[in-house]
Amino acid sequence: MLRKSRDEDFEEILDVINDAAIAYKGVIPWDEWREPYMTREELRAQMQEGVSFSCYVEDNDVVGVMGFKKEETWR
């Protein structure tokens, strides 16, 4: 099931992001790679900058996430 993230999903979102990054180790440029790939502080900053997350949930566990940031348009 796909749903909007909740505040209590924070740690699971962080875990999914970092677990997924490991799958791309060697693909992510070496000068951008670090462990953990994303820190708690970086995820909080992303959320404060307007990134919202949707969570894919199976058996009450967040197993996938997707972040969206609405871009401002200029007229």
Predicted model as a PDB file, atoms N, CA, C, CB and O in Angstrom, pLDDT in the B-factor column:
MODEL        1                                                                  
ATOM      1  N   MET A   1       0.838  -1.164   0.000  1.00 96.00           N  
ATOM      2  CA  MET A   1       0.000   0.000   0.000  1.00 96.00           C  
ATOM      3  C   MET A   1       0.894   1.242   0.000  1.00 96.00           C  
ATOM      4  CB  MET A   1      -0.959  -0.010   1.213  1.00 96.00           C  
ATOM      5  O   MET A   1       1.889   1.293   0.723  1.00 96.00           O  
ATOM      6  N   LEU A   2       0.551   2.207  -0.784  1.00 96.00           N  
ATOM      7  CA  LEU A   2       1.262   3.477  -0.859  1.00 96.00           C  
ATOM      8  C   LEU A   2       0.491   4.506  -0.045  1.00 96.00           C  
ATOM      9  CB  LEU A   2       1.435   3.945  -2.338  1.00 96.00           C  
ATOM     10  O   LEU A   2      -0.725   4.639  -0.187  1.00 96.00           O  
ATOM     11  N   ARG A   3       1.208   5.233   0.809  1.00 97.00           N  
ATOM     12  CA  ARG A   3       0.567   6.266   1.615  1.00 97.00           C  
ATOM     13  C   ARG A   3       1.542   7.396   1.902  1.00 97.00           C  
ATOM     14  CB  ARG A   3       0.034   5.678   2.926  1.00 97.00           C  
ATOM     15  O   ARG A   3       2.756   7.249   1.765  1.00 97.00           O  
ATOM     16  N   LYS A   4       0.973   8.531   2.305  1.00 97.00           N  
ATOM     17  CA  LYS A   4       1.789   9.676   2.693  1.00 97.00           C  
ATOM     18  C   LYS A   4       2.525   9.329   3.980  1.00 97.00           C  
ATOM     19  CB  LYS A   4       0.918  10.960   2.873  1.00 97.00           C  
ATOM     20  O   LYS A   4       1.987   8.633   4.842  1.00 97.00           O  
ATOM     21  N   SER A   5       3.757   9.815   4.108  1.00 97.00           N  
ATOM     22  CA  SER A   5       4.534   9.532   5.316  1.00 97.00           C  
ATOM     23  C   SER A   5       3.921  10.236   6.523  1.00 97.00           C  
ATOM     24  CB  SER A   5       6.000   9.969   5.131  1.00 97.00           C  
ATOM     25  O   SER A   5       3.199  11.226   6.406  1.00 97.00           O  
ATOM     26  N   ARG A   6       4.247   9.676   7.687  1.00 96.00           N  
ATOM     27  CA  ARG A   6       3.826  10.247   8.966  1.00 96.00           C  
ATOM     28  C   ARG A   6       5.084  10.582   9.758  1.00 96.00           C  
ATOM     29  CB  ARG A   6       2.893   9.258   9.764  1.00 96.00           C  
ATOM     30  O   ARG A   6       6.169  10.092   9.444  1.00 96.00           O  
ATOM     31  N   ASP A   7       4.942  11.403  10.766  1.00 95.00           N  
ATOM     32  CA  ASP A   7       6.094  11.771  11.602  1.00 95.00           C  
ATOM     33  C   ASP A   7       6.782  10.539  12.175  1.00 95.00           C  
ATOM     34  CB  ASP A   7       5.654  12.696  12.740  1.00 95.00           C  
ATOM     35  O   ASP A   7       8.010  10.493  12.252  1.00 95.00           O  
ATOM     36  N   GLU A   8       6.009   9.551  12.575  1.00 96.00           N  
ATOM     37  CA  GLU A   8       6.585   8.348  13.184  1.00 96.00           C  
ATOM     38  C   GLU A   8       7.315   7.449  12.187  1.00 96.00           C  
ATOM     39  CB  GLU A   8       5.500   7.557  13.860  1.00 96.00           C  
ATOM     40  O   GLU A   8       7.924   6.458  12.588  1.00 96.00           O  
ATOM     41  N   ASP A   9       7.264   7.778  10.900  1.00 97.00           N  
ATOM     42  CA  ASP A   9       7.970   7.001   9.867  1.00 97.00           C  
ATOM     43  C   ASP A   9       9.419   7.441   9.687  1.00 97.00           C  
ATOM     44  CB  ASP A   9       7.242   7.120   8.540  1.00 97.00           C  
ATOM     45  O   ASP A   9      10.159   6.823   8.922  1.00 97.00           O  
ATOM     46  N   PHE A  10       9.833   8.493  10.376  1.00 98.00           N  
ATOM     47  CA  PHE A  10      11.136   9.108  10.127  1.00 98.00           C  
ATOM     48  C   PHE A  10      12.283   8.096  10.115  1.00 98.00           C  
ATOM     49  CB  PHE A  10      11.408  10.162  11.170  1.00 98.00           C  
ATOM     50  O   PHE A  10      13.051   8.055   9.154  1.00 98.00           O  
ATOM     51  N   GLU A  11      12.412   7.290  11.149  1.00 98.00           N  
ATOM     52  CA  GLU A  11      13.531   6.346  11.238  1.00 98.00           C  
ATOM     53  C   GLU A  11      13.471   5.294  10.138  1.00 98.00           C  
ATOM     54  CB  GLU A  11      13.540   5.664  12.602  1.00 98.00           C  
ATOM     55  O   GLU A  11      14.502   4.908   9.587  1.00 98.00           O  
ATOM     56  N   GLU A  12      12.266   4.831   9.818  1.00 98.00           N  
ATOM     57  CA  GLU A  12      12.130   3.842   8.745  1.00 98.00           C  
ATOM     58  C   GLU A  12      12.470   4.449   7.387  1.00 98.00           C  
ATOM     59  CB  GLU A  12      10.707   3.271   8.722  1.00 98.00           C  
ATOM     60  O   GLU A  12      13.076   3.786   6.545  1.00 98.00           O  
ATOM     61  N   ILE A  13      12.087   5.695   7.174  1.00 98.00           N  
ATOM     62  CA  ILE A  13      12.442   6.382   5.920  1.00 98.00           C  
ATOM     63  C   ILE A  13      13.961   6.464   5.805  1.00 98.00           C  
ATOM     64  CB  ILE A  13      11.808   7.814   5.862  1.00 98.00           C  
ATOM     65  O   ILE A  13      14.526   6.166   4.753  1.00 98.00           O  
ATOM     66  N   LEU A  14      14.607   6.863   6.873  1.00 98.00           N  
ATOM     67  CA  LEU A  14      16.060   6.967   6.891  1.00 98.00           C  
ATOM     68  C   LEU A  14      16.707   5.613   6.601  1.00 98.00           C  
ATOM     69  CB  LEU A  14      16.538   7.506   8.243  1.00 98.00           C  
ATOM     70  O   LEU A  14      17.656   5.530   5.821  1.00 98.00           O  
ATOM     71  N   ASP A  15      16.197   4.558   7.227  1.00 97.00           N  
ATOM     72  CA  ASP A  15      16.737   3.205   7.005  1.00 97.00           C  
ATOM     73  C   ASP A  15      16.575   2.770   5.555  1.00 97.00           C  
ATOM     74  CB  ASP A  15      16.046   2.195   7.927  1.00 97.00           C  
ATOM     75  O   ASP A  15      17.501   2.206   4.973  1.00 97.00           O  
ATOM     76  N   VAL A  16      15.415   3.024   4.968  1.00 97.00           N  
ATOM     77  CA  VAL A  16      15.171   2.634   3.578  1.00 97.00           C  
ATOM     78  C   VAL A  16      16.119   3.377   2.643  1.00 97.00           C  
ATOM     79  CB  VAL A  16      13.705   2.911   3.184  1.00 97.00           C  
ATOM     80  O   VAL A  16      16.687   2.774   1.732  1.00 97.00           O  
ATOM     81  N   ILE A  17      16.294   4.670   2.858  1.00 97.00           N  
ATOM     82  CA  ILE A  17      17.192   5.463   2.015  1.00 97.00           C  
ATOM     83  C   ILE A  17      18.609   4.914   2.093  1.00 97.00           C  
ATOM     84  CB  ILE A  17      17.169   6.947   2.436  1.00 97.00           C  
ATOM     85  O   ILE A  17      19.256   4.720   1.064  1.00 97.00           O  
ATOM     86  N   ASN A  18      19.095   4.663   3.300  1.00 97.00           N  
ATOM     87  CA  ASN A  18      20.472   4.190   3.458  1.00 97.00           C  
ATOM     88  C   ASN A  18      20.648   2.753   2.978  1.00 97.00           C  
ATOM     89  CB  ASN A  18      20.895   4.297   4.911  1.00 97.00           C  
ATOM     90  O   ASN A  18      21.694   2.416   2.424  1.00 97.00           O  
ATOM     91  N   ASP A  19      19.646   1.902   3.179  1.00 95.00           N  
ATOM     92  CA  ASP A  19      19.720   0.533   2.653  1.00 95.00           C  
ATOM     93  C   ASP A  19      19.734   0.536   1.127  1.00 95.00           C  
ATOM     94  CB  ASP A  19      18.535  -0.307   3.168  1.00 95.00           C  
ATOM     95  O   ASP A  19      20.474  -0.227   0.505  1.00 95.00           O  
ATOM     96  N   ALA A  20      18.917   1.393   0.530  1.00 93.00           N  
ATOM     97  CA  ALA A  20      18.869   1.470  -0.935  1.00 93.00           C  
ATOM     98  C   ALA A  20      20.182   1.999  -1.490  1.00 93.00           C  
ATOM     99  CB  ALA A  20      17.706   2.364  -1.393  1.00 93.00           C  
ATOM    100  O   ALA A  20      20.634   1.547  -2.542  1.00 93.00           O  
ATOM    101  N   ALA A  21      20.793   2.938  -0.807  1.00 93.00           N  
ATOM    102  CA  ALA A  21      22.065   3.503  -1.272  1.00 93.00           C  
ATOM    103  C   ALA A  21      23.138   2.429  -1.351  1.00 93.00           C  
ATOM    104  CB  ALA A  21      22.524   4.636  -0.344  1.00 93.00           C  
ATOM    105  O   ALA A  21      23.975   2.451  -2.253  1.00 93.00           O  
ATOM    106  N   ILE A  22      23.120   1.492  -0.414  1.00 94.00           N  
ATOM    107  CA  ILE A  22      24.116   0.412  -0.432  1.00 94.00           C  
ATOM    108  C   ILE A  22      24.015  -0.386  -1.728  1.00 94.00           C  
ATOM    109  CB  ILE A  22      23.929  -0.522   0.785  1.00 94.00           C  
ATOM    110  O   ILE A  22      25.026  -0.833  -2.269  1.00 94.00           O  
ATOM    111  N   ALA A  23      22.798  -0.562  -2.221  1.00 91.00           N  
ATOM    112  CA  ALA A  23      22.614  -1.288  -3.484  1.00 91.00           C  
ATOM    113  C   ALA A  23      23.259  -0.554  -4.657  1.00 91.00           C  
ATOM    114  CB  ALA A  23      21.123  -1.498  -3.762  1.00 91.00           C  
ATOM    115  O   ALA A  23      23.581  -1.169  -5.673  1.00 91.00           O  
ATOM    116  N   TYR A  24      23.450   0.760  -4.520  1.00 90.00           N  
ATOM    117  CA  TYR A  24      24.035   1.562  -5.598  1.00 90.00           C  
ATOM    118  C   TYR A  24      25.490   1.925  -5.339  1.00 90.00           C  
ATOM    119  CB  TYR A  24      23.231   2.823  -5.794  1.00 90.00           C  
ATOM    120  O   TYR A  24      26.065   2.744  -6.057  1.00 90.00           O  
ATOM    121  N   LYS A  25      26.090   1.317  -4.312  1.00 91.00           N  
ATOM    122  CA  LYS A  25      27.502   1.561  -4.045  1.00 91.00           C  
ATOM    123  C   LYS A  25      28.291   1.098  -5.259  1.00 91.00           C  
ATOM    124  CB  LYS A  25      27.977   0.829  -2.743  1.00 91.00           C  
ATOM    125  O   LYS A  25      28.090  -0.014  -5.745  1.00 91.00           O  
ATOM    126  N   GLY A  26      29.172   1.931  -5.741  1.00 90.00           N  
ATOM    127  CA  GLY A  26      29.896   1.636  -6.973  1.00 90.00           C  
ATOM    128  C   GLY A  26      29.264   2.313  -8.180  1.00 90.00           C  
ATOM    129  O   GLY A  26      29.925   2.524  -9.196  1.00 90.00           O  
ATOM    130  N   VAL A  27      27.983   2.654  -8.066  1.00 92.00           N  
ATOM    131  CA  VAL A  27      27.283   3.400  -9.116  1.00 92.00           C  
ATOM    132  C   VAL A  27      27.254   4.880  -8.728  1.00 92.00           C  
ATOM    133  CB  VAL A  27      25.827   2.848  -9.331  1.00 92.00           C  
ATOM    134  O   VAL A  27      27.465   5.764  -9.559  1.00 92.00           O  
ATOM    135  N   ILE A  28      26.986   5.123  -7.438  1.00 89.00           N  
ATOM    136  CA  ILE A  28      27.052   6.488  -6.931  1.00 89.00           C  
ATOM    137  C   ILE A  28      28.519   6.912  -7.034  1.00 89.00           C  
ATOM    138  CB  ILE A  28      26.505   6.596  -5.436  1.00 89.00           C  
ATOM    139  O   ILE A  28      29.398   6.175  -6.589  1.00 89.00           O  
ATOM    140  N   PRO A  29      28.801   8.076  -7.609  1.00 91.00           N  
ATOM    141  CA  PRO A  29      30.198   8.498  -7.762  1.00 91.00           C  
ATOM    142  C   PRO A  29      30.961   8.423  -6.448  1.00 91.00           C  
ATOM    143  CB  PRO A  29      30.264   9.917  -8.309  1.00 91.00           C  
ATOM    144  O   PRO A  29      30.433   8.784  -5.397  1.00 91.00           O  
ATOM    145  N   TRP A  30      32.187   7.959  -6.507  1.00 91.00           N  
ATOM    146  CA  TRP A  30      32.996   7.720  -5.312  1.00 91.00           C  
ATOM    147  C   TRP A  30      33.148   8.968  -4.455  1.00 91.00           C  
ATOM    148  CB  TRP A  30      34.361   7.207  -5.705  1.00 91.00           C  
ATOM    149  O   TRP A  30      33.237   8.880  -3.230  1.00 91.00           O  
ATOM    150  N   ASP A  31      33.178  10.149  -5.110  1.00 93.00           N  
ATOM    151  CA  ASP A  31      33.358  11.376  -4.343  1.00 93.00           C  
ATOM    152  C   ASP A  31      32.065  11.868  -3.681  1.00 93.00           C  
ATOM    153  CB  ASP A  31      33.907  12.454  -5.241  1.00 93.00           C  
ATOM    154  O   ASP A  31      32.079  12.846  -2.934  1.00 93.00           O  
ATOM    155  N   GLU A  32      30.954  11.188  -3.960  1.00 89.00           N  
ATOM    156  CA  GLU A  32      29.689  11.514  -3.318  1.00 89.00           C  
ATOM    157  C   GLU A  32      29.273  10.437  -2.320  1.00 89.00           C  
ATOM    158  CB  GLU A  32      28.602  11.702  -4.367  1.00 89.00           C  
ATOM    159  O   GLU A  32      28.324  10.629  -1.559  1.00 89.00           O  
ATOM    160  N   TRP A  33      29.980   9.303  -2.319  1.00 90.00           N  
ATOM    161  CA  TRP A  33      29.618   8.186  -1.453  1.00 90.00           C  
ATOM    162  C   TRP A  33      30.124   8.414  -0.031  1.00 90.00           C  
ATOM    163  CB  TRP A  33      30.180   6.874  -2.011  1.00 90.00           C  
ATOM    164  O   TRP A  33      31.252   8.860   0.179  1.00 90.00           O  
ATOM    165  N   ARG A  34      29.282   8.105   0.923  1.00 92.00           N  
ATOM    166  CA  ARG A  34      29.671   8.099   2.326  1.00 92.00           C  
ATOM    167  C   ARG A  34      28.703   7.179   3.073  1.00 92.00           C  
ATOM    168  CB  ARG A  34      29.666   9.555   2.931  1.00 92.00           C  
ATOM    169  O   ARG A  34      27.615   6.873   2.585  1.00 92.00           O  
ATOM    170  N   GLU A  35      29.113   6.751   4.250  1.00 91.00           N  
ATOM    171  CA  GLU A  35      28.248   5.904   5.069  1.00 91.00           C  
ATOM    172  C   GLU A  35      28.097   6.544   6.436  1.00 91.00           C  
ATOM    173  CB  GLU A  35      28.819   4.461   5.192  1.00 91.00           C  
ATOM    174  O   GLU A  35      29.101   6.828   7.091  1.00 91.00           O  
ATOM    175  N   PRO A  36      26.884   6.776   6.883  1.00 94.00           N  
ATOM    176  CA  PRO A  36      25.663   6.515   6.140  1.00 94.00           C  
ATOM    177  C   PRO A  36      25.524   7.500   4.975  1.00 94.00           C  
ATOM    178  CB  PRO A  36      24.441   6.603   7.069  1.00 94.00           C  
ATOM    179  O   PRO A  36      26.072   8.601   5.007  1.00 94.00           O  
ATOM    180  N   TYR A  37      24.798   7.090   3.972  1.00 94.00           N  
ATOM    181  CA  TYR A  37      24.627   7.936   2.799  1.00 94.00           C  
ATOM    182  C   TYR A  37      23.875   9.217   3.166  1.00 94.00           C  
ATOM    183  CB  TYR A  37      23.880   7.173   1.690  1.00 94.00           C  
ATOM    184  O   TYR A  37      24.209  10.303   2.693  1.00 94.00           O  
ATOM    185  N   MET A  38      22.847   9.072   4.025  1.00 96.00           N  
ATOM    186  CA  MET A  38      22.111  10.241   4.490  1.00 96.00           C  
ATOM    187  C   MET A  38      22.035  10.184   6.017  1.00 96.00           C  
ATOM    188  CB  MET A  38      20.679  10.302   3.853  1.00 96.00           C  
ATOM    189  O   MET A  38      21.703   9.148   6.593  1.00 96.00           O  
ATOM    190  N   THR A  39      22.344  11.299   6.657  1.00 97.00           N  
ATOM    191  CA  THR A  39      22.261  11.374   8.115  1.00 97.00           C  
ATOM    192  C   THR A  39      20.865  11.842   8.527  1.00 97.00           C  
ATOM    193  CB  THR A  39      23.349  12.331   8.681  1.00 97.00           C  
ATOM    194  O   THR A  39      20.089  12.328   7.704  1.00 97.00           O  
ATOM    195  N   ARG A  40      20.564  11.688   9.806  1.00 98.00           N  
ATOM    196  CA  ARG A  40      19.287  12.184  10.337  1.00 98.00           C  
ATOM    197  C   ARG A  40      19.155  13.689  10.089  1.00 98.00           C  
ATOM    198  CB  ARG A  40      19.169  11.877  11.853  1.00 98.00           C  
ATOM    199  O   ARG A  40      18.089  14.179   9.716  1.00 98.00           O  
ATOM    200  N   GLU A  41      20.243  14.401  10.301  1.00 98.00           N  
ATOM    201  CA  GLU A  41      20.213  15.851  10.126  1.00 98.00           C  
ATOM    202  C   GLU A  41      19.924  16.233   8.676  1.00 98.00           C  
ATOM    203  CB  GLU A  41      21.537  16.463  10.573  1.00 98.00           C  
ATOM    204  O   GLU A  41      19.183  17.180   8.412  1.00 98.00           O  
ATOM    205  N   GLU A  42      20.518  15.485   7.732  1.00 97.00           N  
ATOM    206  CA  GLU A  42      20.269  15.769   6.312  1.00 97.00           C  
ATOM    207  C   GLU A  42      18.818  15.473   5.940  1.00 97.00           C  
ATOM    208  CB  GLU A  42      21.217  14.943   5.423  1.00 97.00           C  
ATOM    209  O   GLU A  42      18.206  16.229   5.186  1.00 97.00           O  
ATOM    210  N   LEU A  43      18.270  14.388   6.460  1.00 98.00           N  
ATOM    211  CA  LEU A  43      16.868  14.067   6.161  1.00 98.00           C  
ATOM    212  C   LEU A  43      15.954  15.128   6.759  1.00 98.00           C  
ATOM    213  CB  LEU A  43      16.494  12.664   6.704  1.00 98.00           C  
ATOM    214  O   LEU A  43      15.014  15.568   6.097  1.00 98.00           O  
ATOM    215  N   ARG A  44      16.205  15.543   7.984  1.00 97.00           N  
ATOM    216  CA  ARG A  44      15.398  16.613   8.595  1.00 97.00           C  
ATOM    217  C   ARG A  44      15.476  17.893   7.762  1.00 97.00           C  
ATOM    218  CB  ARG A  44      15.872  16.894  10.044  1.00 97.00           C  
ATOM    219  O   ARG A  44      14.465  18.559   7.538  1.00 97.00           O  
ATOM    220  N   ALA A  45      16.675  18.228   7.309  1.00 96.00           N  
ATOM    221  CA  ALA A  45      16.851  19.437   6.491  1.00 96.00           C  
ATOM    222  C   ALA A  45      16.062  19.325   5.189  1.00 96.00           C  
ATOM    223  CB  ALA A  45      18.348  19.676   6.186  1.00 96.00           C  
ATOM    224  O   ALA A  45      15.422  20.287   4.768  1.00 96.00           O  
ATOM    225  N   GLN A  46      16.105  18.157   4.551  1.00 95.00           N  
ATOM    226  CA  GLN A  46      15.342  17.960   3.312  1.00 95.00           C  
ATOM    227  C   GLN A  46      13.848  18.170   3.562  1.00 95.00           C  
ATOM    228  CB  GLN A  46      15.595  16.545   2.738  1.00 95.00           C  
ATOM    229  O   GLN A  46      13.160  18.823   2.777  1.00 95.00           O  
ATOM    230  N   MET A  47      13.361  17.607   4.664  1.00 95.00           N  
ATOM    231  CA  MET A  47      11.939  17.756   4.990  1.00 95.00           C  
ATOM    232  C   MET A  47      11.590  19.211   5.274  1.00 95.00           C  
ATOM    233  CB  MET A  47      11.572  16.885   6.199  1.00 95.00           C  
ATOM    234  O   MET A  47      10.531  19.688   4.865  1.00 95.00           O  
ATOM    235  N   GLN A  48      12.473  19.916   5.971  1.00 94.00           N  
ATOM    236  CA  GLN A  48      12.227  21.330   6.261  1.00 94.00           C  
ATOM    237  C   GLN A  48      12.260  22.180   4.996  1.00 94.00           C  
ATOM    238  CB  GLN A  48      13.256  21.850   7.259  1.00 94.00           C  
ATOM    239  O   GLN A  48      11.633  23.237   4.938  1.00 94.00           O  
ATOM    240  N   GLU A  49      12.995  21.717   3.981  1.00 93.00           N  
ATOM    241  CA  GLU A  49      13.069  22.446   2.711  1.00 93.00           C  
ATOM    242  C   GLU A  49      11.912  22.104   1.782  1.00 93.00           C  
ATOM    243  CB  GLU A  49      14.383  22.149   2.015  1.00 93.00           C  
ATOM    244  O   GLU A  49      11.868  22.582   0.649  1.00 93.00           O  
ATOM    245  N   GLY A  50      10.978  21.285   2.246  1.00 93.00           N  
ATOM    246  CA  GLY A  50       9.773  21.033   1.476  1.00 93.00           C  
ATOM    247  C   GLY A  50       9.682  19.691   0.792  1.00 93.00           C  
ATOM    248  O   GLY A  50       8.749  19.464   0.021  1.00 93.00           O  
ATOM    249  N   VAL A  51      10.618  18.790   1.045  1.00 95.00           N  
ATOM    250  CA  VAL A  51      10.514  17.451   0.467  1.00 95.00           C  
ATOM    251  C   VAL A  51       9.507  16.667   1.295  1.00 95.00           C  
ATOM    252  CB  VAL A  51      11.910  16.724   0.430  1.00 95.00           C  
ATOM    253  O   VAL A  51       9.652  16.543   2.511  1.00 95.00           O  
ATOM    254  N   SER A  52       8.482  16.139   0.627  1.00 95.00           N  
ATOM    255  CA  SER A  52       7.507  15.282   1.298  1.00 95.00           C  
ATOM    256  C   SER A  52       7.717  13.860   0.791  1.00 95.00           C  
ATOM    257  CB  SER A  52       6.030  15.770   1.041  1.00 95.00           C  
ATOM    258  O   SER A  52       8.168  13.656  -0.336  1.00 95.00           O  
ATOM    259  N   PHE A  53       7.394  12.894   1.616  1.00 97.00           N  
ATOM    260  CA  PHE A  53       7.645  11.503   1.284  1.00 97.00           C  
ATOM    261  C   PHE A  53       6.363  10.699   1.234  1.00 97.00           C  
ATOM    262  CB  PHE A  53       8.595  10.892   2.279  1.00 97.00           C  
ATOM    263  O   PHE A  53       5.432  10.921   2.008  1.00 97.00           O  
ATOM    264  N   SER A  54       6.340   9.766   0.308  1.00 97.00           N  
ATOM    265  CA  SER A  54       5.320   8.726   0.272  1.00 97.00           C  
ATOM    266  C   SER A  54       6.014   7.438   0.644  1.00 97.00           C  
ATOM    267  CB  SER A  54       4.619   8.624  -1.137  1.00 97.00           C  
ATOM    268  O   SER A  54       7.174   7.221   0.295  1.00 97.00           O  
ATOM    269  N   CYS A  55       5.298   6.582   1.358  1.00 98.00           N  
ATOM    270  CA  CYS A  55       5.869   5.326   1.831  1.00 98.00           C  
ATOM    271  C   CYS A  55       5.115   4.158   1.217  1.00 98.00           C  
ATOM    272  CB  CYS A  55       5.829   5.247   3.372  1.00 98.00           C  
ATOM    273  O   CYS A  55       3.887   4.170   1.133  1.00 98.00           O  
ATOM    274  N   TYR A  56       5.862   3.154   0.791  1.00 98.00           N  
ATOM    275  CA  TYR A  56       5.253   1.897   0.381  1.00 98.00           C  
ATOM    276  C   TYR A  56       5.348   0.978   1.585  1.00 98.00           C  
ATOM    277  CB  TYR A  56       5.957   1.274  -0.899  1.00 98.00           C  
ATOM    278  O   TYR A  56       6.436   0.727   2.102  1.00 98.00           O  
ATOM    279  N   VAL A  57       4.193   0.475   2.031  1.00 97.00           N  
ATOM    280  CA  VAL A  57       4.110  -0.285   3.269  1.00 97.00           C  
ATOM    281  C   VAL A  57       3.635  -1.704   2.987  1.00 97.00           C  
ATOM    282  CB  VAL A  57       3.171   0.408   4.267  1.00 97.00           C  
ATOM    283  O   VAL A  57       2.655  -1.915   2.273  1.00 97.00           O  
ATOM    284  N   GLU A  58       4.349  -2.679   3.562  1.00 97.00           N  
ATOM    285  CA  GLU A  58       3.939  -4.080   3.517  1.00 97.00           C  
ATOM    286  C   GLU A  58       3.966  -4.618   4.941  1.00 97.00           C  
ATOM    287  CB  GLU A  58       4.868  -4.924   2.570  1.00 97.00           C  
ATOM    288  O   GLU A  58       4.957  -4.442   5.649  1.00 97.00           O  
ATOM    289  N   ASP A  59       2.904  -5.263   5.361  1.00 96.00           N  
ATOM    290  CA  ASP A  59       2.817  -5.830   6.712  1.00 96.00           C  
ATOM    291  C   ASP A  59       3.212  -4.804   7.778  1.00 96.00           C  
ATOM    292  CB  ASP A  59       3.713  -7.071   6.824  1.00 96.00           C  
ATOM    293  O   ASP A  59       3.956  -5.115   8.708  1.00 96.00           O  
ATOM    294  N   ASN A  60       2.707  -3.590   7.629  1.00 94.00           N  
ATOM    295  CA  ASN A  60       2.953  -2.481   8.564  1.00 94.00           C  
ATOM    296  C   ASN A  60       4.402  -2.017   8.630  1.00 94.00           C  
ATOM    297  CB  ASN A  60       2.519  -2.881   9.930  1.00 94.00           C  
ATOM    298  O   ASN A  60       4.764  -1.288   9.553  1.00 94.00           O  
ATOM    299  N   ASP A  61       5.242  -2.418   7.678  1.00 95.00           N  
ATOM    300  CA  ASP A  61       6.627  -1.969   7.615  1.00 95.00           C  
ATOM    301  C   ASP A  61       6.830  -1.113   6.374  1.00 95.00           C  
ATOM    302  CB  ASP A  61       7.597  -3.171   7.613  1.00 95.00           C  
ATOM    303  O   ASP A  61       6.357  -1.456   5.290  1.00 95.00           O  
ATOM    304  N   VAL A  62       7.534   0.000   6.535  1.00 97.00           N  
ATOM    305  CA  VAL A  62       7.888   0.838   5.393  1.00 97.00           C  
ATOM    306  C   VAL A  62       9.019   0.135   4.653  1.00 97.00           C  
ATOM    307  CB  VAL A  62       8.308   2.295   5.844  1.00 97.00           C  
ATOM    308  O   VAL A  62      10.104  -0.056   5.203  1.00 97.00           O  
ATOM    309  N   VAL A  63       8.762  -0.250   3.404  1.00 97.00           N  
ATOM    310  CA  VAL A  63       9.771  -0.971   2.619  1.00 97.00           C  
ATOM    311  C   VAL A  63      10.249  -0.174   1.413  1.00 97.00           C  
ATOM    312  CB  VAL A  63       9.215  -2.302   2.156  1.00 97.00           C  
ATOM    313  O   VAL A  63      11.187  -0.587   0.731  1.00 97.00           O  
ATOM    314  N   GLY A  64       9.621   0.952   1.146  1.00 97.00           N  
ATOM    315  CA  GLY A  64      10.029   1.807   0.042  1.00 97.00           C  
ATOM    316  C   GLY A  64       9.590   3.233   0.315  1.00 97.00           C  
ATOM    317  O   GLY A  64       8.572   3.465   0.967  1.00 97.00           O  
ATOM    318  N   VAL A  65      10.362   4.187  -0.185  1.00 98.00           N  
ATOM    319  CA  VAL A  65      10.008   5.595  -0.021  1.00 98.00           C  
ATOM    320  C   VAL A  65      10.300   6.354  -1.308  1.00 98.00           C  
ATOM    321  CB  VAL A  65      10.778   6.221   1.164  1.00 98.00           C  
ATOM    322  O   VAL A  65      11.167   5.973  -2.095  1.00 98.00           O  
ATOM    323  N   MET A  66       9.561   7.426  -1.498  1.00 96.00           N  
ATOM    324  CA  MET A  66       9.804   8.319  -2.626  1.00 96.00           C  
ATOM    325  C   MET A  66       9.607   9.738  -2.125  1.00 96.00           C  
ATOM    326  CB  MET A  66       8.855   8.001  -3.842  1.00 96.00           C  
ATOM    327  O   MET A  66       8.580  10.064  -1.529  1.00 96.00           O  
ATOM    328  N   GLY A  67      10.600  10.576  -2.373  1.00 95.00           N  
ATOM    329  CA  GLY A  67      10.520  11.968  -1.957  1.00 95.00           C  
ATOM    330  C   GLY A  67      10.113  12.852  -3.123  1.00 95.00           C  
ATOM    331  O   GLY A  67      10.522  12.637  -4.264  1.00 95.00           O  
ATOM    332  N   PHE A  68       9.301  13.845  -2.813  1.00 94.00           N  
ATOM    333  CA  PHE A  68       8.835  14.802  -3.805  1.00 94.00           C  
ATOM    334  C   PHE A  68       9.077  16.204  -3.292  1.00 94.00           C  
ATOM    335  CB  PHE A  68       7.342  14.587  -4.129  1.00 94.00           C  
ATOM    336  O   PHE A  68       8.847  16.497  -2.119  1.00 94.00           O  
ATOM    337  N   LYS A  69       9.539  17.061  -4.169  1.00 91.00           N  
ATOM    338  CA  LYS A  69       9.648  18.475  -3.817  1.00 91.00           C  
ATOM    339  C   LYS A  69       8.977  19.270  -4.909  1.00 91.00           C  
ATOM    340  CB  LYS A  69      11.135  18.917  -3.629  1.00 91.00           C  
ATOM    341  O   LYS A  69       9.371  19.210  -6.074  1.00 91.00           O  
ATOM    342  N   LYS A  70       7.976  20.002  -4.530  1.00 82.00           N  
ATOM    343  CA  LYS A  70       7.261  20.825  -5.489  1.00 82.00           C  
ATOM    344  C   LYS A  70       8.152  21.992  -5.883  1.00 82.00           C  
ATOM    345  CB  LYS A  70       5.910  21.325  -4.906  1.00 82.00           C  
ATOM    346  O   LYS A  70       8.594  22.763  -5.032  1.00 82.00           O  
ATOM    347  N   GLU A  71       8.405  22.112  -7.143  1.00 76.00           N  
ATOM    348  CA  GLU A  71       9.246  23.195  -7.654  1.00 76.00           C  
ATOM    349  C   GLU A  71       8.402  24.450  -7.830  1.00 76.00           C  
ATOM    350  CB  GLU A  71       9.918  22.793  -8.997  1.00 76.00           C  
ATOM    351  O   GLU A  71       7.253  24.393  -8.269  1.00 76.00           O  
ATOM    352  N   GLU A  72       8.988  25.563  -7.484  1.00 68.00           N  
ATOM    353  CA  GLU A  72       8.322  26.826  -7.719  1.00 68.00           C  
ATOM    354  C   GLU A  72       8.399  27.174  -9.195  1.00 68.00           C  
ATOM    355  CB  GLU A  72       8.941  27.938  -6.863  1.00 68.00           C  
ATOM    356  O   GLU A  72       9.408  26.913  -9.849  1.00 68.00           O  
ATOM    357  N   THR A  73       7.353  27.752  -9.708  1.00 62.00           N  
ATOM    358  CA  THR A  73       7.379  28.167 -11.114  1.00 62.00           C  
ATOM    359  C   THR A  73       7.447  29.690 -11.187  1.00 62.00           C  
ATOM    360  CB  THR A  73       6.127  27.635 -11.880  1.00 62.00           C  
ATOM    361  O   THR A  73       6.865  30.391 -10.359  1.00 62.00           O  
ATOM    362  N   TRP A  74       8.146  30.173 -12.160  1.00 60.00           N  
ATOM    363  CA  TRP A  74       8.294  31.605 -12.365  1.00 60.00           C  
ATOM    364  C   TRP A  74       7.409  32.041 -13.508  1.00 60.00           C  
ATOM    365  CB  TRP A  74       9.759  31.977 -12.641  1.00 60.00           C  
ATOM    366  O   TRP A  74       7.240  31.326 -14.496  1.00 60.00           O  
ATOM    367  N   ARG A  75       6.854  33.212 -13.362  1.00 59.00           N  
ATOM    368  CA  ARG A  75       6.020  33.756 -14.433  1.00 59.00           C  
ATOM    369  C   ARG A  75       6.698  34.935 -15.038  1.00 59.00           C  
ATOM    370  CB  ARG A  75       4.636  34.144 -13.926  1.00 59.00           C  
ATOM    371  O   ARG A  75       6.164  35.547 -15.963  1.00 59.00           O  
TER     372      ARG A  75                                                      
ENDMDL                                                                          
END                                                                             
